[in-house]
């Protein structure tokens, strides 16, 4: 038996950003978590290009991949996380991880894409600190005269 789901509640209550873009890359759905993560209100995001949150240096690579995905209807990020930098409204850089799923018409033509996005900025910064600390410890252990 399938429960009667209120999909609007499901999307709005999600802790991760849920974004839908049409085949041209215009944002058509932007939930509350997307507002919290990226700083743009739903009204500011809807109808805008994804360039809103893509750093300038990443845009060409993003659009090359996006357009290929729209042409083929296939993504390799359905189950595998894609980790990339993104932009907050105030200009600071975020580290995000996301998966995507394709949206199709009844005629199986690609109509868009859904991204489920998590802000991993704090985790990424912590990992970077831990890696730097590990390098320091290894350097100390390898110093001449250190027999430990």
C-alpha positions in Angstrom: 0.0 0.0 0.0 1.4 3.4 -1.0 1.1 6.2 1.5 -0.5 9.4 0.2 2.6 11.6 0.1 2.6 15.4 0.1 5.7 16.0 -2.2 5.8 19.7 -1.5 6.2 19.0 2.2 8.8 16.3 1.5 10.9 18.7 -0.6 10.5 21.7 1.7 11.3 19.6 4.8 14.4 18.0 3.4 17.7 19.0 5.2 19.6 18.8 1.9 19.1 21.3 -0.9 16.8 20.0 -3.7 17.1 21.9 -6.9 15.5 21.2 -10.3 16.8 22.7 -13.5 15.3 22.5 -17.0 17.2 21.2 -20.0 18.8 24.6 -20.6 20.0 24.9 -17.0 17.4 27.3 -15.6 16.4 26.7 -12.0 12.8 25.6 -11.7 12.7 24.4 -8.1 14.7 25.7 -5.1 13.8 24.4 -1.6 14.4 26.0 1.8 17.6 24.0 2.3 19.0 25.5 -1.0 18.1 29.0 0.4 20.0 28.2 3.6 23.0 26.7 1.9 23.5 29.2 -0.9 21.8 32.3 0.5 19.5 33.0 -2.4 15.8 33.1 -1.8 13.5 31.0 -4.0 12.3 34.2 -5.7 16.0 35.1 -6.5 16.9 31.7 -7.8 13.9 30.6 -9.9 14.4 31.2 -13.6 18.1 31.9 -13.1 21.0 30.0 -14.6 23.0 27.7 -12.4 25.8 30.2 -12.9 24.3 31.8 -9.8 26.2 29.2 -7.7 29.0 28.1 -10.0 32.4 29.7 -9.6 33.6 31.4 -12.8 36.5 29.1 -13.2 34.2 26.0 -13.1 31.6 27.2 -15.5 32.9 25.9 -18.8 33.5 22.5 -17.4 30.1 22.4 -15.8 28.3 23.4 -18.9 30.2 21.0 -21.1 29.1 18.2 -18.8 25.6 19.5 -18.3 25.0 19.8 -22.1 26.4 16.3 -22.7 24.1 14.9 -20.0 21.1 16.7 -21.5 21.9 15.3 -25.0 22.5 11.7 -23.8 20.1 11.5 -20.9 22.8 9.7 -18.9 24.6 10.9 -15.8 27.4 9.1 -13.9 26.4 11.0 -10.7 23.2 9.2 -9.9 24.8 7.2 -7.2 28.3 8.6 -7.1 28.8 11.8 -5.2 30.2 14.7 -7.2 32.2 17.1 -5.0 32.8 20.6 -6.3 33.2 24.2 -5.1 30.1 26.5 -5.2 29.3 30.1 -4.5 27.2 31.6 -1.7 25.2 34.8 -2.4 27.7 36.8 -0.3 30.6 35.6 -2.5 32.3 33.1 -0.2 33.1 29.6 -1.6 31.4 26.5 -0.4 32.4 22.9 -0.8 29.3 20.9 -1.9 28.6 17.2 -2.6 25.6 16.1 -4.6 23.9 13.4 -6.7 21.7 14.0 -9.7 18.8 12.2 -11.4 17.4 12.8 -14.8 13.8 13.9 -15.5 12.1 12.7 -18.7 8.9 13.5 -20.5 6.4 10.7 -21.3 8.1 10.4 -24.7 11.4 9.8 -22.8 12.9 13.1 -23.8 15.1 14.8 -21.2 13.3 17.7 -19.6 15.7 18.5 -16.8 17.7 17.3 -13.8 17.3 17.1 -10.0 20.3 17.7 -7.8 20.3 16.7 -4.1 23.0 18.9 -2.5 24.8 18.9 0.8 27.1 21.6 2.2 30.4 19.9 3.1 32.4 23.1 3.7 33.0 22.5 7.4 33.8 18.8 6.9 36.2 19.6 4.0 38.0 22.3 6.1 38.4 19.8 9.0 39.8 17.1 6.6 42.3 19.7 5.2 43.4 20.5 8.7 43.8 16.8 9.6 45.8 16.2 6.4 48.1 19.1 7.2 48.6 17.8 10.7 49.4 14.3 9.4 52.1 15.8 7.1 53.6 17.6 10.1 53.6 14.5 12.2 55.1 12.4 9.4 57.8 15.0 8.8 58.7 15.0 12.5 58.9 11.2 12.6 61.2 11.2 9.6 63.6 13.8 11.0 67.2 12.5 11.3 67.9 11.4 14.9 64.3 10.5 15.6 64.3 6.8 16.4 60.7 6.6 17.6 
